[in-house]
Amino acid sequence: MKLTEWMRRNRLTDGDIADKIARDISTISRVRRGVVKPTWATMIDIYTVTDGKVTPNAFLRLTEPPA
């Protein structure tokens, strides 16, 4: 799941996520829009705050292995 979709489902803003993972709002905005790739630390923090719903693959554009 993409960060934007998760945020929309949970009615959260860039500011909400930024506060939860101690990052700047502008960083979250750029990551969410795909302008920049997050650092590994930021990816792990997003993974954690989303309870594993947004994985690093969402940012790295890797495909899921076939089932």
C-alpha positions as a printed Julia matrix, in Angstrom:
67×3 Matrix{Float64}:
  0.0     0.0    0.0
  1.24    3.49  -0.78
  1.68    6.06   1.97
 -0.89    8.41   0.36
 -3.54    5.69   0.38
 -2.8     4.73   3.99
 -2.94    8.36   5.09
 -6.25    8.91   3.29
 -7.79    5.79   4.85
 -6.68    6.91   8.29
 -7.5    10.58   7.73
 -3.98   11.75   8.5
 -2.0    14.65   7.09
  1.67   15.03   6.26
  1.96   16.91   9.55
  0.44   14.03  11.5
  2.94   11.54  10.07
  5.81   14.0   10.52
  4.94   14.39  14.2
  4.68   10.63  14.73
  8.11    9.89  13.22
  9.92   13.14  14.11
 10.52   14.35  10.56
  9.81   17.66   8.81
  6.45   18.02   7.1
  8.27   18.87   3.87
 10.16   15.57   4.05
  6.95   13.58   4.4
  5.33   15.54   1.59
  8.26   14.91  -0.79
  8.4    11.22   0.13
  4.63   10.78  -0.24
  4.62   12.46  -3.66
  7.6    10.41  -4.86
  9.84   13.44  -5.29
 12.53   11.79  -3.15
 13.12    8.31  -1.85
 13.17    8.14   1.96
 16.21    7.06   3.93
 16.18    3.55   5.34
 15.51    5.01   8.78
 12.49    6.94   7.5
 11.18    3.88   5.65
 11.42    1.82   8.84
  9.66    4.55  10.84
  6.85    4.74   8.28
  6.57    0.95   8.26
  6.32    1.0   12.05
  3.8     3.84  12.34
  1.57    2.22   9.68
  1.68   -1.15  11.46
  3.43   -2.67   8.45
  0.82   -1.55   5.92
  3.3     0.68   4.04
  6.44   -1.32   3.31
  9.8    -0.22   1.9
  8.71   -1.77  -1.42
  6.14    1.02  -1.72
  9.03    3.49  -2.03
 11.49    1.34  -3.95
  8.98    0.39  -6.64
  9.77   -3.28  -6.31
  7.17   -5.75  -7.4
  5.74   -8.28  -5.04
  6.81  -11.87  -5.67
  4.17  -14.02  -7.35
  1.9   -15.92  -4.98
